[in-house]
Amino acid sequence: MADPKNPFLDIFQNFGEQMKIPGPDVTQMMEVHRKNLQALQDAASIGAASAQAVAEKQQAAMSQALTDIAESVQHVMASPDVTGSMTSSMDVAKRSFEMTMSNATEIGEIVQKGNADAFNVLRDRMIESLEEMAGGAAAPKPAKKKTK
């Protein structure tokens, strides 16, 4: 059907048909994009799980810190000995510092593992996609002749 505004459009549309140029395989393209989206979804799920683990660790650390503070305050209030109270407070501060460092290290490891896992999912999909493109761009293999 001719386009009255642009008669050359038909020429270009029919050019591929006349030259017998194969069209894109829509099913294959959809499958490639489905795999790409699945990889993105998997990476996002890993990131969400990592964030959830970090939040849980932070909540546990905060709960422990508040418990330690409450115990320290109770101990200081109950003890008439100022020196003992100071020593107890220093012990709590030291324990709190060590716990904070330990929690920070654990949280860093959780984040690092989550990022590495998400990156690996995306990297693996990219490699698979490149292999698919290389396989699709290769010349078709000649059919084997049947021998009797």
N, CA and C of each residue as an Amber inpcrd file, in Angstrom:
protein
   444
   0.8540000  -1.1720000   0.0000000   0.0000000   0.0000000   0.0000000
   0.8980000   1.2320000   0.0000000   0.6870000   2.1170000  -0.9130000
   1.5170000   3.2990000  -1.0670000   1.1200000   4.3650000  -0.0550000
   2.1330000   5.0570000   0.4180000   1.9070000   6.1710000   1.3320000
   1.8630000   7.4270000   0.4690000   0.7100000   8.1300000   0.4180000
   0.5990000   9.2850000  -0.4800000   1.5540000  10.4160000  -0.0980000
   1.9600000  10.5000000   1.1650000   2.8520000  11.5710000   1.5790000
   4.3070000  11.2540000   1.2640000   4.6590000   9.9840000   1.2990000
   6.0560000   9.6020000   1.0850000   6.1070000   8.3100000   0.2760000
   6.1670000   8.4120000  -1.0410000   6.1740000   7.1940000  -1.8730000
   7.4520000   6.3640000  -1.6980000   8.5120000   6.9760000  -1.1840000
   9.7590000   6.2340000  -1.0030000   9.6970000   5.2690000   0.1840000
   8.7300000   5.4840000   1.0700000   8.5940000   4.6280000   2.2440000
   8.3370000   3.1830000   1.8220000   7.4730000   3.0060000   0.8230000
   7.1920000   1.6530000   0.3390000   8.4500000   1.0020000  -0.2290000
   9.2580000   1.7790000  -0.8910000  10.4860000   1.2300000  -1.4740000
  11.3810000   0.6810000  -0.3640000  11.5360000   1.4390000   0.6970000
  12.3980000   0.9990000   1.7940000  11.7720000  -0.1560000   2.5760000
  10.4560000  -0.1400000   2.7340000   9.8020000  -1.2220000   3.4510000
   9.9200000  -2.5360000   2.6860000   9.8400000  -2.4660000   1.3870000
   9.9050000  -3.6740000   0.5700000  11.3400000  -4.0940000   0.2620000
  12.2860000  -3.2200000   0.5260000  13.6830000  -3.5170000   0.1980000
  14.1590000  -4.7940000   0.8940000  13.8450000  -4.9110000   2.1880000
  14.2670000  -6.0930000   2.9300000  13.6370000  -7.3600000   2.3950000
  12.3850000  -7.2580000   2.0220000  11.7060000  -8.4240000   1.4630000
  12.3140000  -8.8060000   0.1170000  12.6200000  -7.8370000  -0.7000000
  13.1790000  -8.1050000  -2.0130000  14.5800000  -8.6990000  -1.9180000
  15.3240000  -8.2600000  -0.9340000  16.7040000  -8.7540000  -0.7730000
  16.7400000 -10.0430000   0.0540000  15.6000000 -10.4820000   0.5300000
  15.4810000 -11.6980000   1.3360000  16.2960000 -11.5950000   2.6350000
  16.2730000 -10.4190000   3.2270000  16.9500000 -10.2070000   4.5100000
  16.0210000 -10.7260000   5.6050000  16.5270000 -11.6250000   6.4530000
  15.6420000 -12.1630000   7.4930000  15.3050000 -11.0920000   8.5350000
  14.0890000 -11.1300000   8.9970000  13.6500000 -10.1890000  10.0210000
  14.0910000 -10.6670000  11.4000000  13.9340000  -9.8110000  12.3840000
  14.3380000 -10.2030000  13.7370000  13.4150000 -11.2940000  14.2800000
  13.9870000 -12.1640000  15.0550000  13.2260000 -13.2120000  15.7160000
  12.6610000 -12.6200000  17.0070000  11.4020000 -12.2240000  16.9510000
  10.7690000 -11.5310000  18.0760000  10.7340000 -12.4300000  19.3090000
  10.4820000 -13.6990000  19.1220000  10.4330000 -14.6300000  20.2550000
  11.7800000 -14.6850000  20.9520000  12.8280000 -14.7570000  20.1730000
  14.1740000 -14.8040000  20.7530000  14.4980000 -13.4870000  21.4710000
  14.1130000 -12.3640000  20.8670000  14.3570000 -11.0680000  21.5060000
  13.6090000 -10.9660000  22.8300000  12.3740000 -11.4360000  22.8600000
  11.5820000 -11.4060000  24.0940000  12.2240000 -12.2900000  25.1630000
  12.7460000 -13.4330000  24.7610000  13.3960000 -14.3380000  25.7170000
  14.6610000 -13.7000000  26.2930000  15.4260000 -13.0240000  25.4520000
  16.6350000 -12.3360000  25.9220000  16.2600000 -11.2560000  26.9340000
  15.2440000 -10.4780000  26.6210000  14.8240000  -9.4100000  27.5340000
  14.2140000  -9.9860000  28.8170000  13.5190000 -11.1100000  28.6980000
  12.9680000 -11.7580000  29.8910000  14.1030000 -12.1920000  30.8170000
  15.1540000 -12.7700000  30.2400000  16.3150000 -13.1860000  31.0430000
  17.0030000 -11.9790000  31.6730000  17.1020000 -10.8850000  30.9380000
  17.7120000  -9.6660000  31.4840000  16.9040000  -9.1340000  32.6640000
  15.5920000  -9.0830000  32.4910000  14.7310000  -8.6030000  33.5770000
  14.7700000  -9.5410000  34.7830000  14.8630000 -10.8450000  34.5210000
  14.9610000 -11.8080000  35.6190000  16.2560000 -11.5930000  36.3930000
  17.3510000 -11.3320000  35.6890000  18.6300000 -11.0700000  36.3560000
  18.5470000  -9.7960000  37.1990000  17.9100000  -8.7620000  36.6680000
  17.7280000  -7.5300000  37.4420000  16.8660000  -7.7720000  38.6730000
  15.8160000  -8.5610000  38.5040000  14.9470000  -8.8790000  39.6370000
  15.7130000  -9.6800000  40.6920000  16.5200000 -10.6480000  40.2570000
  17.3130000 -11.4390000  41.2010000  18.3040000 -10.5590000  41.9520000
  18.9550000  -9.6450000  41.2310000  19.9140000  -8.7360000  41.8710000
  19.2040000  -7.8190000  42.8700000  18.0310000  -7.3410000  42.5030000
  17.2650000  -6.4840000  43.4120000  16.8240000  -7.2600000  44.6540000
  16.4510000  -8.5110000  44.4720000  16.0600000  -9.3530000  45.6110000
  17.2360000  -9.5700000  46.5580000  18.4100000  -9.7750000  45.9960000
  19.6120000  -9.9370000  46.8170000  19.8830000  -8.6490000  47.5850000
  19.7420000  -7.5190000  46.9100000  19.9470000  -6.2290000  47.5690000
  18.9450000  -6.0000000  48.6880000  17.6950000  -6.3740000  48.4520000
  16.6650000  -6.2100000  49.4790000  16.9350000  -7.1210000  50.6710000
  17.3580000  -8.3480000  50.3980000  17.6780000  -9.2770000  51.4910000
  18.8610000  -8.7680000  52.3020000  19.8310000  -8.2030000  51.6090000
  21.0000000  -7.6350000  52.2890000  20.5910000  -6.4590000  53.1650000
  19.7460000  -5.5870000  52.6390000  19.2740000  -4.4350000  53.4150000
  18.4700000  -4.8940000  54.6300000  17.6730000  -5.9390000  54.4550000
  16.8970000  -6.4870000  55.5680000  17.8260000  -7.0440000  56.6460000
  18.8760000  -7.7460000  56.2320000  19.8340000  -8.2990000  57.1940000
  20.5620000  -7.1850000  57.9480000  20.8980000  -6.1090000  57.2380000
  21.5530000  -4.9660000  57.8900000  20.6020000  -4.3320000  58.9110000
  19.3520000  -4.1500000  58.5420000  18.3780000  -3.5520000  59.4500000
  18.1890000  -4.4160000  60.6980000  18.1220000  -5.7350000  60.5110000
  17.9790000  -6.6330000  61.6560000  19.1960000  -6.5600000  62.5740000
  20.3780000  -6.5040000  61.9660000  21.6050000  -6.4190000  62.7640000
  21.6430000  -5.0990000  63.5330000  21.2600000  -4.0100000  62.8910000
  21.2340000  -2.7170000  63.5660000  20.2180000  -2.7070000  64.6980000
  19.0770000  -3.3260000  64.4790000  18.0570000  -3.3940000  65.5220000
  18.5700000  -4.1920000  66.7200000  19.2250000  -5.3190000  66.4590000
  19.7710000  -6.1350000  67.5390000  20.8550000  -5.3690000  68.2990000
  21.7000000  -4.6430000  67.5590000  22.7680000  -3.8690000  68.1900000
  22.1880000  -2.7580000  69.0650000  21.1650000  -2.0840000  68.5660000
  20.5420000  -1.0070000  69.3390000  19.8780000  -1.5670000  70.5960000
  19.2050000  -2.6900000  70.4630000  18.5590000  -3.3220000  71.6110000
  19.5860000  -3.7080000  72.6700000  20.7010000  -4.2790000  72.2310000
  21.7610000  -4.6650000  73.1670000  22.3670000  -3.4300000  73.8420000
  22.5750000  -2.3840000  73.0720000  23.1480000  -1.1560000  73.6360000
  22.2190000  -0.5600000  74.6880000  20.9290000  -0.5210000  74.4100000
  19.9750000   0.0220000  75.3800000  19.9040000  -0.8400000  76.6430000
  19.9870000  -2.1370000  76.4750000  20.0020000  -3.0360000  77.6320000
  21.2350000  -2.7900000  78.4850000  22.4020000  -2.6540000  77.8290000
  23.6500000  -2.3880000  78.5560000  23.5870000  -1.0540000  79.3080000
  23.0240000  -0.0440000  78.6630000  22.9140000   1.2750000  79.3060000
  21.9950000   1.1880000  80.5160000  20.8770000   0.5160000  80.3680000
  19.9270000   0.3880000  81.4800000  20.5690000  -0.3460000  82.6580000
  21.3040000  -1.4240000  82.3650000  21.9830000  -2.1700000  83.4340000
  23.0410000  -1.3070000  84.1110000  23.7630000  -0.5430000  83.3280000
  24.8070000   0.3240000  83.8830000  24.2080000   1.3900000  84.7890000
  23.1270000   1.9930000  84.3420000  22.4740000   3.0360000  85.1460000
  21.9430000   2.4340000  86.4440000  21.3530000   1.2530000  86.3650000
  20.8470000   0.6050000  87.5740000  21.9840000   0.2830000  88.5430000
  23.0940000  -0.1790000  87.9930000  24.2440000  -0.5210000  88.8340000
  24.8120000   0.7340000  89.5050000  24.9310000   1.8150000  88.7660000
  25.4700000   3.0680000  89.3170000  24.5290000   3.6060000  90.3870000
  23.2420000   3.5680000  90.1430000  22.2720000   4.0990000  91.1050000
  22.2330000   3.2450000  92.3870000  22.4590000   1.9510000  92.2520000
  22.3740000   1.0540000  93.4090000  23.6540000   1.0490000  94.2310000
  24.7640000   1.4470000  93.6350000  26.0560000   1.3730000  94.3240000
  26.4060000   2.7070000  94.9790000  26.6840000   2.6880000  96.3030000
  27.0870000   3.9330000  96.9760000  28.5670000   4.2390000  96.7190000
  29.3310000   3.2710000  96.2170000  30.7650000   3.4320000  95.9830000
  30.9900000   4.1360000  94.6390000  31.5080000   5.3580000  94.6740000
  31.7430000   6.1490000  93.4630000  32.8320000   5.5010000  92.5990000
  33.8880000   4.9930000  93.2310000  34.9910000   4.3690000  92.4870000
  34.4950000   3.1270000  91.7540000  33.7150000   2.3310000  92.4360000
  33.1500000   1.1340000  91.8070000  32.2380000   1.4930000  90.6520000
  31.4760000   2.5650000  90.8140000  30.5770000   3.0120000  89.7530000
  31.3610000   3.4760000  88.5290000  32.4630000   4.1770000  88.7700000
  33.3000000   4.6580000  87.6530000  33.9270000   3.4780000  86.9130000
  34.4130000   2.5030000  87.6760000  35.0170000   1.3180000  87.0580000
  33.9770000   0.5670000  86.2400000  32.7930000   0.4320000  86.8000000
  31.7060000  -0.2440000  86.0970000  31.3350000   0.5160000  84.8160000
  31.2790000   1.8300000  84.9080000  30.9580000   2.6480000  83.7260000
  32.0270000   2.5200000  82.6550000  33.2800000   2.4450000  83.0740000
  34.3750000   2.2860000  82.1040000  34.2990000   0.9130000  81.4350000
  33.9460000  -0.1080000  82.2240000  33.7900000  -1.4440000  81.6450000
  32.6580000  -1.4720000  80.6180000  31.5610000  -0.8210000  80.9490000
  30.4270000  -0.7500000  80.0200000  30.8270000   0.0070000  78.7560000
  31.5540000   1.0990000  78.9140000  31.9980000   1.8860000  77.7510000
  32.9290000   1.0520000  76.8690000  33.8270000   0.3130000  77.4950000
  34.7610000  -0.5350000  76.7370000  33.9930000  -1.6260000  75.9970000
  33.0750000  -2.2810000  76.7050000  32.2630000  -3.3330000  76.0790000
  31.4190000  -2.7600000  74.9480000  30.8790000  -1.5810000  75.1670000
  30.0620000  -0.9230000  74.1560000  30.8830000  -0.6020000  72.9010000
  32.1070000  -0.1100000  73.0950000  32.9840000   0.1990000  71.9680000
  33.3210000  -1.0730000  71.1820000  33.6750000  -2.1230000  71.9110000
  34.0130000  -3.3870000  71.2460000  32.8110000  -3.9480000  70.4970000
  31.6350000  -3.8560000  71.0970000  30.4190000  -4.3360000  70.4500000
  30.1150000  -3.5150000  69.2000000  30.3060000  -2.2070000  69.2840000
  30.0710000  -1.3340000  68.1280000  31.0110000  -1.6880000  66.9810000
  32.2700000  -1.9120000  67.3000000  33.2400000  -2.2840000  66.2610000
  32.8800000  -3.6330000  65.6340000  32.4920000  -4.5700000  66.4650000
  32.0980000  -5.8920000  65.9660000  30.8700000  -5.7880000  65.0690000
  29.8720000  -5.0270000  65.5120000  28.6570000  -4.8530000  64.7110000
  28.9460000  -4.1490000  63.3960000  29.7860000  -3.1310000  63.4390000
  30.1320000  -2.4140000  62.2070000  30.8320000  -3.3410000  61.2220000
  31.7150000  -4.1870000  61.7330000  32.4060000  -5.1500000  60.8740000
  31.4100000  -6.1290000  60.2540000  30.5050000  -6.6630000  61.0790000
  29.5100000  -7.6060000  60.5730000  28.5960000  -6.9600000  59.5420000
  28.1730000  -5.7360000  59.7990000  27.3090000  -5.0330000  58.8460000
  28.0600000  -4.7850000  57.5390000  29.3170000  -4.4040000  57.6450000
  30.1300000  -4.2150000  56.4420000  30.2480000  -5.4940000  55.6310000
  30.4100000  -6.6200000  56.3200000  30.5080000  -7.9110000  55.6300000
  29.1830000  -8.2810000  54.9590000  28.0700000  -7.9910000  55.6310000
  26.7550000  -8.2680000  55.0430000  26.5650000  -7.4520000  53.7650000
  26.8950000  -6.1700000  53.8360000  26.7450000  -5.2960000  52.6680000
  27.6710000  -5.7470000  51.5430000  28.9130000  -6.0580000  51.8920000
  29.8780000  -6.4900000  50.8740000  29.4120000  -7.7810000  50.1990000
  28.9360000  -8.7410000  50.9620000  28.4710000 -10.0040000  50.3880000
  27.2500000  -9.7720000  49.5050000  26.3050000  -8.9620000  49.9840000
  25.1110000  -8.6760000  49.1830000  25.4620000  -8.0060000  47.8630000
  26.3620000  -7.0310000  47.9150000  26.7840000  -6.3510000  46.6840000
  27.4970000  -7.3070000  45.7400000  28.3770000  -8.1430000  46.2900000
  29.1150000  -9.0950000  45.4540000  28.1630000 -10.0970000  44.8130000
  27.1930000 -10.5880000  45.5820000  26.2370000 -11.5520000  45.0290000
  25.3830000 -10.9220000  43.9310000  24.9050000  -9.7060000  44.1540000
  24.1020000  -9.0140000  43.1370000  24.9370000  -8.7500000  41.8830000
  26.1830000  -8.3200000  42.0800000  27.0700000  -8.0770000  40.9400000
  27.2980000  -9.3610000  40.1530000  27.4960000 -10.4710000  40.8650000
  27.7420000 -11.7470000  40.1890000  26.5480000 -12.1750000  39.3470000
  25.3350000 -11.9570000  39.8370000  24.1400000 -12.2920000  39.0610000
  24.1180000 -11.4830000  37.7650000  24.3740000 -10.1880000  37.8770000
  24.3530000  -9.3280000  36.6840000  25.5130000  -9.6500000  35.7470000
  26.6900000  -9.9050000  36.3090000  27.8490000 -10.2590000  35.4840000
  27.6060000 -11.5600000  34.7330000  27.0660000 -12.5600000  35.4270000
  26.8000000 -13.8420000  34.7790000  25.7980000 -13.6910000  33.6470000
  24.7730000 -12.8500000  33.8600000  23.7930000 -12.6330000  32.7930000
  24.4260000 -11.9080000  31.6110000  25.2970000 -10.9530000  31.9040000
  25.9650000 -10.2290000  30.8230000  26.8390000 -11.1840000  30.0040000
  27.5610000 -12.0530000  30.6880000  28.4080000 -13.0270000  29.9860000
  27.5400000 -13.9590000  29.1450000  26.4440000 -14.4240000  29.7370000
  25.5320000 -15.2990000  28.9970000  24.9690000 -14.5740000  27.7780000
  24.6140000 -13.3120000  27.9470000  24.0710000 -12.5300000  26.8390000
  25.1020000 -12.3510000  25.7300000  26.3520000 -12.0720000  26.1230000
  27.4070000 -11.9340000  25.1090000  27.6350000 -13.2420000  24.3700000
  27.5630000 -14.3470000  25.0960000  27.7220000 -15.6520000  24.4440000
  26.5670000 -15.9260000  23.4850000  25.3580000 -15.5170000  23.8910000
  24.2020000 -15.6840000  23.0100000  24.3650000 -14.8520000  21.7450000
  24.8470000 -13.6080000  21.8990000  25.0500000 -12.7530000  20.7260000
  26.1320000 -13.3220000  19.8300000  27.2180000 -13.8170000  20.4230000
  28.2980000 -14.3910000  19.6300000  27.8130000 -15.6290000  18.9010000
  26.9930000 -16.4120000  19.5550000  26.4460000 -17.6140000  18.9230000
  25.4770000 -17.2680000  17.8160000  24.6990000 -16.2090000  17.9910000
  23.7360000 -15.7840000  16.9760000  24.4010000 -15.1140000  15.7970000
  25.5690000 -14.5190000  16.0240000  26.2670000 -13.8120000  14.9490000
  27.1420000 -14.7430000  14.1410000  27.3800000 -15.9320000  14.6640000
  28.2490000 -16.8730000  13.9420000  27.5460000 -17.3520000  12.6810000
  28.3480000 -17.7120000  11.7180000  27.8000000 -18.2150000  10.4700000
  27.0680000 -19.5260000  10.7390000  25.9750000 -19.7590000  10.0320000
  25.2590000 -21.0150000  10.2560000  26.1280000 -22.1960000   9.8460000
  26.0290000 -23.2390000  10.6380000  26.8230000 -24.4380000  10.3640000
  26.1730000 -25.1880000   9.2130000  26.9960000 -25.7070000   8.3090000
  26.4330000 -26.4550000   7.1970000  25.8020000 -27.7430000   7.7170000
  24.7260000 -28.1400000   7.0640000  24.0460000 -29.3760000   7.4480000
  24.9420000 -30.5580000   7.1130000  24.9430000 -31.5270000   8.0090000
  25.7480000 -32.7360000   7.7650000  25.0440000 -33.5900000   6.7300000
  25.8410000 -34.1200000   5.8580000  25.2850000 -34.9990000   4.8470000
  25.0700000 -36.3700000   5.4420000  23.9500000 -36.9460000   5.1170000
  23.6410000 -38.2750000   5.6210000  24.4270000 -39.2960000   4.8090000
  25.0460000 -40.2000000   5.5110000  25.7810000 -41.2530000   4.8390000
  25.0740000 -42.5640000   5.0990000  25.0240000 -43.3780000   4.0660000
  24.3340000 -44.6590000   4.2240000  25.3020000 -45.7810000   4.2330000
